[in-house]
Amino acid sequence: MANTSVVVTEFLLEGFADVWELRLLHSMLYLLMYLATLLGNVIIITVTTIDRNLHTPMYFFLRNLSILDMCYISVTVPNICANSFINNRLISMAGCTIQIFLVIYCAFVEILFLTIMARDRYVAICQPLHYPVIMNHQFCVQTTLASILIGLIYAAVHTGNTFRLSFCKSNMVPQYFCDVPSLLMLSCSDTFSNQLLIFISVFGAVGGCFIFIVRSYIRIFSTVLKFPVKEERGKAFSTCVPHILVVSVFFSCGAVVYLRPPINSKMIQNIILSVFYTIVPPFLNPIIYSLRNKQIKQAFRKIILRK
């Protein structure tokens, strides 16, 4: 579709490899990561729902994050595997629109959930006496519903602003799923307003959340260093450090993908960066937040032994 007079009505997603064996290898790798993510998050949801001892704000947000992560990784990975197996990389305009909306929605709500969870940990460690008052059930429900609503608005604005453009340069998306930066490269319309909106969103909304998370953990670390017992400090650091690392990778890779100028770049670079903000966080979150948690393990053993 090199002819600029032809309007694009469907897109062709980038594949991982032309050789069947390599496509199969990539598909199996992503399928295993997908199944492991689903299993880990299902365990967390089940345990935190059944065990009444885990009906606390911390596990309430963990359960919400697990549900979201299952949705987030399901937007891209099943489609990747199916496309590789049957070697069909075509996606309709409507399918691309839905995928972009869902990716942006899940990613932004994940950012909001991570921000709320950082606030929860800050209050629990730095203001333990006020924790039941500040992190009450009403606050938890309201912040969750607000995150869901804000995510819908945020995703709708970016998706609508993207698909008001005309696409006539090519239908080859340099990515394994539809995303905004890739489509901006294919547009023959003026994309300045799109780039400006992305810039404001990343530095405003996303950047603000990241600064809030970092400030919360700086205060947490400063409080933890004052703990008299060395084991308590080690326990707190072992929980917080992996969290901040995954958050940093998630935010930084997403920011690089969306803030880069819409010019052609290496396909493998685009894919690697996208994997680190669409697949890796949902895969690691169950391990970092809960499966290393003694209370989750004990509750899981109780449920298994009860059966």
C-alpha positions as CSV (number, residue, x, y, z in Angstrom):
1,M,0.0,0.0,0.0
2,A,2.6,2.5,-1.0
3,N,0.2,4.5,-3.0
4,T,-0.8,7.5,-0.9
5,S,-4.2,7.8,-2.6
6,V,-5.3,4.5,-1.1
7,V,-6.9,4.9,2.4
8,V,-6.0,2.1,4.8
9,T,-8.9,0.0,6.1
10,E,-6.9,-2.7,7.8
11,F,-3.5,-3.1,9.2
12,L,-0.7,-5.7,8.9
13,L,1.0,-6.3,12.3
14,E,4.7,-7.0,12.4
15,G,5.7,-10.7,12.9
16,F,8.5,-12.0,15.1
17,A,10.1,-14.1,12.4
18,D,9.5,-15.5,8.9
19,V,10.7,-19.0,9.8
20,W,8.0,-21.3,11.2
21,E,10.3,-22.8,13.9
22,L,11.2,-19.3,15.3
23,R,7.6,-18.2,15.2
24,L,6.6,-21.3,17.1
25,L,9.4,-20.7,19.7
26,H,8.3,-17.1,20.3
27,S,4.7,-18.2,20.5
28,M,5.4,-20.9,23.1
29,L,7.5,-18.5,25.2
30,Y,4.7,-15.9,25.3
31,L,2.1,-18.5,25.8
32,L,4.0,-19.9,28.9
33,M,4.3,-16.4,30.3
34,Y,0.6,-15.8,29.7
35,L,-0.4,-19.0,31.4
36,A,1.9,-18.4,34.3
37,T,0.5,-14.8,34.7
38,L,-3.1,-16.1,34.7
39,L,-2.2,-18.9,37.2
40,G,-0.4,-16.5,39.6
41,N,-3.2,-13.9,39.5
42,V,-6.0,-16.5,39.8
43,I,-4.3,-17.8,43.0
44,I,-4.0,-14.3,44.4
45,I,-7.7,-13.5,43.6
46,T,-8.9,-16.8,45.1
47,V,-6.8,-16.6,48.3
48,T,-7.5,-13.0,49.0
49,T,-11.2,-13.5,48.4
50,I,-11.6,-16.7,50.5
51,D,-9.4,-15.9,53.5
52,R,-11.0,-13.4,55.7
53,N,-7.7,-12.5,57.3
54,L,-6.7,-11.0,54.0
55,H,-9.7,-8.7,53.7
56,T,-7.6,-5.6,54.3
57,P,-6.9,-2.5,52.1
58,M,-3.5,-3.9,51.0
59,Y,-5.0,-7.2,49.7
60,F,-8.0,-5.4,48.3
61,F,-5.8,-3.4,46.0
62,L,-3.7,-6.5,45.2
63,R,-6.8,-8.3,44.1
64,N,-7.8,-5.4,41.9
65,L,-4.3,-5.3,40.4
66,S,-4.4,-9.1,39.7
67,I,-7.8,-8.8,37.9
68,L,-6.4,-5.9,35.9
69,D,-3.2,-7.7,35.0
70,M,-5.1,-10.6,33.7
71,C,-7.1,-8.3,31.4
72,Y,-4.0,-6.3,30.4
73,I,-1.9,-9.3,29.2
74,S,-5.0,-10.8,27.6
75,V,-5.3,-7.8,25.2
76,T,-2.1,-8.6,23.4
77,V,-0.6,-12.1,24.1
78,P,-3.4,-14.4,22.8
79,N,-3.5,-12.4,19.6
80,I,0.3,-12.7,19.2
81,C,0.2,-16.4,19.7
82,A,-2.8,-17.0,17.3
83,N,-1.2,-14.8,14.6
84,S,2.1,-16.7,14.9
85,F,0.5,-20.1,14.7
86,I,-1.8,-19.4,11.7
87,N,0.5,-16.8,10.2
88,N,-2.3,-14.3,9.8
89,R,-1.1,-10.8,10.9
90,L,-4.1,-8.8,9.5
91,I,-6.2,-6.8,11.9
92,S,-9.2,-4.7,10.9
93,M,-9.6,-1.0,11.7
94,A,-12.2,-1.8,14.3
95,G,-10.0,-4.5,15.9
96,C,-7.0,-2.1,16.0
97,T,-9.2,0.6,17.6
98,I,-10.4,-1.7,20.3
99,Q,-6.9,-3.0,21.0
100,I,-5.4,0.5,21.3
101,F,-8.3,1.5,23.6
102,L,-7.8,-1.5,25.9
103,V,-4.0,-1.3,26.0
104,I,-4.1,2.4,27.0
105,Y,-7.0,1.8,29.4
106,C,-5.3,-1.1,31.2
107,A,-1.9,0.6,31.2
108,F,-3.2,3.8,32.7
109,V,-5.4,2.1,35.3
110,E,-2.4,0.0,36.3
111,I,-0.4,3.2,36.8
112,L,-3.2,4.6,39.1
113,F,-3.5,1.3,41.0
114,L,0.3,1.3,41.6
115,T,0.1,4.8,42.8
116,I,-2.7,4.0,45.3
117,M,-0.8,0.9,46.5
118,A,2.3,3.1,47.1
119,R,0.1,5.4,49.2
120,D,-1.2,2.4,51.1
121,R,2.3,1.1,51.9
122,Y,3.4,4.7,52.9
123,V,0.5,5.1,55.4
124,A,1.0,1.5,56.7
125,I,4.7,2.0,57.5
126,C,5.0,5.7,58.1
127,Q,1.6,6.4,59.7
128,P,0.5,3.1,61.2
129,L,-1.7,4.6,63.9
130,H,-3.7,6.5,61.3
131,Y,-3.9,3.6,58.8
132,P,-7.4,2.3,59.7
133,V,-8.8,5.8,59.4
134,I,-7.0,6.9,56.2
135,M,-7.2,3.6,54.3
136,N,-10.8,2.8,55.2
137,H,-13.1,0.7,53.1
138,Q,-14.9,3.7,51.6
139,F,-11.6,5.2,50.5
140,C,-10.5,2.0,48.9
141,V,-13.8,1.5,46.9
142,Q,-13.9,5.2,45.8
143,T,-10.3,5.3,44.6
144,T,-10.8,2.1,42.7
145,L,-14.0,3.3,41.0
146,A,-12.3,6.7,40.3
147,S,-9.3,4.9,38.7
148,I,-11.6,2.9,36.4
149,L,-13.6,5.9,35.4
150,I,-10.5,8.1,34.8
151,G,-8.9,5.2,32.8
152,L,-12.0,5.1,30.5
153,I,-11.9,8.8,29.8
154,Y,-8.1,8.8,29.3
155,A,-8.2,5.9,26.9
156,A,-11.2,7.3,25.0
157,V,-9.5,10.7,24.5
158,H,-6.2,9.1,23.1
159,T,-8.0,6.5,21.0
160,G,-10.4,9.1,19.5
161,N,-7.6,11.5,18.8
162,T,-5.6,8.8,17.0
163,F,-8.4,7.5,14.8
164,R,-9.6,10.9,13.6
165,L,-6.4,10.8,11.5
166,S,-6.2,9.5,7.9
167,F,-3.9,6.5,7.3
168,C,-2.6,6.3,3.7
169,K,1.1,5.9,3.8
170,S,1.2,2.1,4.5
171,N,-0.7,-0.5,6.4
172,M,2.4,-2.2,7.9
173,V,2.4,-1.5,11.7
174,P,6.0,-1.8,13.0
175,Q,4.8,-3.5,16.2
176,Y,3.2,-6.8,17.2
177,F,0.0,-5.0,18.3
178,C,-1.7,-1.8,17.5
179,D,-0.4,1.2,19.5
180,V,-0.5,4.9,19.1
181,P,3.1,5.7,18.2
182,S,3.1,3.1,15.5
183,L,-0.1,4.4,13.9
184,L,1.2,8.0,14.0
185,M,4.0,6.9,11.7
186,L,1.5,5.6,9.2
187,S,-0.7,8.8,9.2
188,C,-0.7,11.2,6.3
189,S,-2.5,13.8,8.5
190,D,-0.8,16.4,10.8
191,T,0.0,14.6,14.0
192,F,1.3,17.6,16.0
193,S,-1.8,17.7,18.3
194,N,-1.5,14.0,18.9
195,Q,2.2,14.3,19.9
196,L,1.3,17.3,22.1
197,L,-1.4,15.4,23.9
198,I,0.9,12.4,24.5
199,F,3.6,14.8,25.8
200,I,1.2,16.5,28.2
201,S,-0.2,13.1,29.3
202,V,3.1,11.5,29.9
203,F,4.7,14.4,31.8
204,G,1.5,15.4,33.5
205,A,-0.6,12.4,34.5
206,V,1.9,9.6,34.2
207,G,4.9,11.6,35.4
208,G,2.9,12.9,38.4
209,C,2.0,9.4,39.4
210,F,5.6,8.3,39.1
211,I,6.9,11.2,41.2
212,F,4.2,10.4,43.8
213,I,5.3,6.7,43.9
214,V,9.0,7.7,44.2
215,R,8.4,10.2,47.0
216,S,6.3,7.6,48.9
217,Y,9.1,5.0,48.7
218,I,11.8,7.6,49.7
219,R,9.7,8.3,52.8
220,I,9.2,4.6,53.4
221,F,12.9,3.9,53.1
222,S,13.8,6.7,55.5
223,T,11.3,5.3,58.0
224,V,12.5,1.7,57.5
225,L,16.1,2.8,58.2
226,K,15.0,3.9,61.7
227,F,13.7,0.4,62.5
228,P,15.7,-1.0,65.5
229,V,15.5,-4.6,64.3
230,K,17.7,-5.5,61.4
231,E,15.3,-8.3,60.2
232,E,12.4,-5.9,59.9
233,R,14.5,-3.5,57.8
234,G,15.5,-6.4,55.5
235,K,11.9,-7.6,55.2
236,A,10.7,-4.1,54.2
237,F,13.5,-3.6,51.7
238,S,13.0,-7.0,50.1
239,T,9.4,-6.1,49.4
240,C,9.9,-2.5,48.4
241,V,13.0,-2.7,46.2
242,P,11.6,-5.2,43.6
243,H,8.4,-3.1,43.5
244,I,10.1,0.1,42.7
245,L,12.3,-1.7,40.1
246,V,9.3,-3.1,38.2
247,V,7.5,0.3,38.4
248,S,10.6,2.0,37.1
249,V,10.9,-0.4,34.1
250,F,7.2,-0.1,33.4
251,F,7.2,3.7,33.5
252,S,10.5,4.2,31.7
253,C,9.8,1.8,28.8
254,G,6.3,3.2,28.3
255,A,7.6,6.7,28.3
256,V,10.4,5.9,25.8
257,V,7.9,4.3,23.4
258,Y,5.4,7.2,23.6
259,L,7.8,10.1,23.7
260,R,10.0,9.1,20.8
261,P,9.4,11.1,17.6
262,P,7.2,9.2,15.2
263,I,10.0,8.1,12.9
264,N,11.0,4.7,11.7
265,S,13.2,2.8,14.1
266,K,14.4,-0.8,14.5
267,M,11.5,-3.2,14.8
268,I,13.2,-5.4,17.4
269,Q,13.8,-2.3,19.6
270,N,10.1,-1.4,19.4
271,I,9.1,-4.9,20.3
272,I,11.5,-5.2,23.3
273,L,10.4,-1.9,24.8
274,S,6.7,-2.8,24.3
275,V,7.2,-6.2,26.0
276,F,8.6,-4.5,29.0
277,Y,5.5,-2.4,29.5
278,T,2.8,-4.7,28.3
279,I,3.8,-8.2,29.2
280,V,6.6,-8.1,31.9
281,P,4.7,-6.1,34.6
282,P,1.6,-8.4,34.7
283,F,4.0,-11.4,34.7
284,L,6.1,-10.2,37.6
285,N,3.5,-8.5,39.7
286,P,2.1,-11.7,41.2
287,I,5.6,-12.8,42.2
288,I,6.7,-9.5,43.6
289,Y,3.5,-8.4,45.4
290,S,2.0,-11.6,46.6
291,L,3.7,-15.0,45.9
292,R,6.7,-13.9,48.0
293,N,4.3,-12.9,50.7
294,K,4.1,-15.2,53.8
295,Q,0.5,-14.4,54.5
296,I,-0.5,-15.4,50.9
297,K,1.5,-18.6,51.1
298,Q,-0.1,-19.6,54.5
299,A,-3.6,-18.8,53.3
300,F,-3.0,-20.8,50.1
301,R,-1.8,-23.8,52.1
302,K,-4.9,-23.6,54.4
303,I,-7.2,-23.6,51.3
304,I,-5.3,-26.6,49.8
305,L,-5.3,-28.6,53.0
306,R,-9.0,-27.8,53.7
307,K,-9.8,-29.4,50.4
